[in-house]
Amino acid sequence: MKKFRILLAFLLVVSFALAACNNSEKSSGSGDGKDNKESSKAAKLEIFSWWTGAGEEDGLLALLDLFSEEYPDIKVENAAVAGGAGTNAKAVLASRMQGNDPPSTFQVHGGEELNASWVAAGKMEPLNDLYDSEGWNDKFPQDLIDMVSVDGNIYSVPVNIHRSNVLWYNKKIFEENGLQPPATFDEFFAVSEQLKDKGITPLALGDKEPWTATHIFENILLAKLGPDDYKKLWTGDISFKDDRVVKSAEIFAKMIGYINDDHSSRNWQDASQLVANGEAAMNIMGDWAKGYFVNDLKLKVNEDFGYVVTPETDGYFMVITDTFGLPKGVKNPDDVKKFLGVLGSVEGQDAFNPLKGSIPARIDADVSKYDEYGKAAMDDFKASKLTPSLAHGSAAPEGFLTRVNQAVNIFVTQKDVDQFINALETAAQELK
């Protein structure tokens, strides 16, 4: 009996010692390396984007609030990176993805920015099962699903639709001068001459970041080639030496003659503000500009500013879509799918888009939640021929777009059409 008590005492001592050791390991983070901090990090849903400006940030926060209401036990981190119209965020994302440290989910433009980068690199999980379980296959336009698909697999969920081919104009300037917004390039140049004679800058541009000038050029290309042949530029079926591309470059050079002198020191918001303040008459920019006019500058649609499609693109819709997917290797894939489920829902899209200035990617959203511009854009989206944007990463791979932006930057200064076309044709070799 004495021996049994001694043995029992020994076992209790060993048991307490092991318990203390185990607690020490949990406290210090030793053992298998999965300490409390890492476990907490693993449980957190990290939403990575570049939405930090007014309107876009408001939309994101509304979406995150909706998700937290539905899933209060899932901790969410808004990991937005400011600056550079996404340039800074994309650099951070590239570093993390290459280091096998992906965020839970991240903002990426549908099309080649998604497919030629992260899908081609084997960094994304397919989401066909999510689309099936949520019943989404007939809730998004097939053209849009195709933009986020490769070889039959769907890799991201679109949260919105932005339109590239919009010309914004100052209503007061046009009314006081008896002008109508231009529907053709001939009308654009006639209006611009009249404005210039009155001492008014016809076209605002802020190309401190060169994508804004590329944005104008892609709209001229769309006008002159039409959606089908515009797409063939990125497949190599149409050469950049095509007469219609050359004509587009000539129109672009002429348009540059009507921009503000300080364009290279301004960003897109600054250019939009010139129109808002009456210092310039027109601006060609995506419809996030509407979000900026309304949310930041407190202007009213069709009172303070008006809008038409860019010249000669009636019936066409240049699409920019922000999407989110499921990176490979994340620790909380089920939570990511729950977030994507909310993001792709009617409620999620209607919480986000009215604040962002975009329209929903779904075709069954609540139209009553959108302003006059939003309703018109939704109608056009359903009725128009859709085509992906070059300037915003959907139409062509990133390497090619970088080369185009460089060529455009030089062209805005030098206006040498031959040099520009040769630079585009040389860059196109990267598409092959």
Secondary structure, 3 states (H helix, E strand, C coil): CHHHHHHHHHHHHHHHHHHHHHHHHHHHCCCCCCCHHHHHHHHCEEEECCCCCCCHHHHHHHHHHHHHHHCCCCCEEECCCCCHHHHHHHHHHHHHHHCCCCCCEEEEECCHHHHHHHHCCCCEECCHHHHHHHCCCCCCCHHHHHHCEECCEECEEECCEEECCEEEEEHHHHHHCCCCCCCCHHHHHHHHHHHHHCCCEEEECCCCCCHHHHHHHHHHHHHHHHHHHHHHHHHCCCCCCCHHHHHHHHHHHHHHCCECCCHHHCCHHHHHHHHHCCCEEEEECCCHHHHHHHHHCCCCECCCEEEEECCCCCCEEEEECEEEEEECCCCCHHHHHHHHHHHCCHHHHHHHHHHHCCECCCCCCCHHHCCHHHHHHHHHHHHCEEEECCCCCCCCCHHHHHHHHHHHHHHHHHCCHHHHHHHHHHHHHHHC
